[in-house]
Amino acid sequence: MAKKKFNPLDILLVVIIVYLLGEIFLATYYYCEAHSQVKNTEKQIVVLEQENEKAKEEIRELQTQFMIEKFARENLGLAKNGETIIYFKNSLPKVNETQQVKNNFFQKLIENLLKLFKK
């Protein structure tokens, strides 16, 4: 059997083909990764847009005069002219001394805050 001699151009051609196949493989891989990231980002955008619409609707509802008055009455202890606000004292029994100290602190804090809003 006679030995076949390799031509340097044949070796160069094989190296170039292997290189190009590797580049095609990597490009395809990166394209698929980017495509999946785009799909995930599009899904996140849809979810965030839905949340944004819900938040806008909630803001619209909260900006009505009725909701503003309700918030002021329930959270700030405010009232319209001629209305009287009635506060009920906490009638729960004291659990222990440290709980009593905590309750007294918060009770005084709330009373002082309410004094700010009294006319």
C-alpha positions in Angstrom: 0.0 0.0 0.0 1.3 3.3 -1.0 1.3 6.2 1.5 -0.9 9.0 0.4 0.7 12.4 0.7 -1.4 15.2 2.3 -1.5 18.4 0.4 -1.2 21.5 2.7 -4.2 23.1 1.0 -6.3 20.0 1.8 -5.3 20.3 5.5 -6.0 24.1 5.5 -9.4 23.4 3.8 -10.4 20.8 6.5 -9.3 23.3 9.3 -11.4 26.1 7.8 -14.4 23.8 7.4 -14.1 22.6 11.1 -13.8 26.2 12.2 -16.8 27.4 10.2 -18.9 24.5 11.6 -17.9 25.4 15.1 -18.8 29.1 14.4 -22.2 28.0 13.0 -22.9 25.9 16.1 -22.0 28.7 18.5 -24.0 31.3 16.6 -27.0 29.0 16.6 -26.6 28.3 20.3 -26.4 32.1 21.1 -29.4 32.8 18.9 -31.5 30.3 20.7 -30.5 31.6 24.1 -31.3 35.2 23.0 -34.6 34.1 21.5 -35.6 32.4 24.8 -34.6 35.5 26.8 -36.7 37.7 24.5 -39.7 35.4 25.0 -39.3 35.5 28.8 -38.9 39.3 28.8 -42.0 39.6 26.6 -44.0 37.5 29.2 -42.7 39.7 32.0 -43.7 42.8 30.1 -47.2 41.4 29.7 -47.5 40.7 33.4 -46.1 44.1 34.4 -48.5 45.8 32.0 -51.4 44.0 33.7 -50.1 45.0 37.1 -49.7 48.6 35.9 -53.3 48.7 34.6 -54.6 47.3 38.0 -52.6 50.0 39.8 -53.9 52.7 37.6 -57.5 51.5 38.1 -56.9 51.5 41.9 -55.5 55.0 41.7 -58.6 56.2 39.8 -60.8 54.6 42.4 -58.9 56.1 45.3 -59.0 59.6 43.8 -62.8 59.7 44.0 -64.2 62.1 46.6 -65.9 59.2 48.4 -62.7 57.2 48.8 -60.7 60.3 49.9 -63.3 60.9 52.6 -63.4 57.3 53.6 -59.6 57.2 54.0 -59.6 60.4 56.0 -62.3 59.1 58.3 -60.8 55.6 58.9 -57.1 56.2 58.9 -56.7 59.8 60.0 -59.6 60.2 62.4 -60.9 63.3 60.5 -64.6 64.3 60.3 -66.7 66.8 58.4 -68.0 70.0 60.0 -70.8 69.2 62.5 -69.8 65.5 62.9 -68.6 64.0 66.1 -66.0 61.4 66.3 -66.4 58.8 69.1 -63.4 56.8 70.3 -63.7 53.6 72.2 -61.2 52.7 74.9 -59.5 49.4 74.6 -61.2 47.2 77.2 -59.0 44.1 76.8 -57.5 42.8 80.1 -53.8 43.4 80.7 -51.7 40.3 80.0 -48.6 41.1 81.9 -46.5 44.1 82.9 -44.4 44.3 79.7 -47.5 44.1 77.6 -49.0 46.8 79.7 -46.0 49.1 79.1 -46.2 48.4 75.4 -50.0 49.1 75.3 -49.5 52.3 77.3 -46.8 53.5 75.0 -48.8 52.9 71.8 -52.0 54.2 73.4 -50.3 57.5 74.4 -48.7 57.7 70.9 -52.1 57.3 69.2 -53.8 59.8 71.6 -51.1 62.3 70.9 -51.5 61.8 67.1 -55.2 62.2 67.4 -54.8 65.4 69.4 -53.0 66.9 66.3 -56.2 66.4 64.2 -58.7 67.6 66.8 -60.1 71.0 66.2 
